[in-house]
């Protein structure tokens, strides 16, 4: 590989953009918001499977692996920067730990997590802030109708939050969990320097002194496609801001019951969490 590669995944609205903006400050690192590499590899795996392609029976496992690695190398070669370390971000990586382990034995995975109640709260604030438009997160008017239907649409198994939560839980209890580090948003926002130091230790990379007072990142074109302004915007000082939820109490409490990563029994993953 032209660059060492690691993966960033986890729940939406949980710090992946903030983490990416911080990591990009290091001139040896490159990363950003969601990349197409994961979906491309997934389709290639499907195309090379005998059940989906009658000619796939002529491919050996070694050939399949070589073609997947070639695709990763080709993707890296198209990037403007040639960093020492590339961080590829996509929510599906949580469900691909066996594939990552097979292709890239030295690769590690960072999953950003946050209490699902606050994840849904964050989406709800964005929806209300963009009240003059229709957020493309929701497939139908019924899904958009109320805070309860919006929360249900986000957290159902194929919803943007529900899928990410299930995939992250799968990774957390998988045989490959020893390559996984969960980073809780509240800890990253409240203690960014300490969190980054722990991440560097996990990655076995030499420390770089980051600027936590001036962090900047935006993806306005992508956000406009979803009609959710500021979905991927980070600016200014990294700090944790305590606030009151906009969700009804019963909904908030029900969503909070889905936090699983503060219990480290039954997993080999590492976690940076608020106790």
Secondary structure, DSSP 8 states (H G I E B T S, - for coil): --SEEEEEEE-TTSSHHHHHHHHTTSTTEEE-S--SHHHHHHHHHHHTSTTT-GGGGG--HHHHHHHHHHHHHHHHHTSS---SEEEEE-GGGGGGHHHHHHH-TT--EEEEE--HHHHHHHHHHHHHHTTTS--TT-SSHHHHSSHHHHHHHHHSTTSHHHHHHHHHHHHHTSTTGGGEEEEEHHHHHH-HHHHHHHHHHHHT-------SS-EEE--HHHHHHTT-TTTT-EEE---------SS-HHHHHHHHTT--TT--TT---EEE---
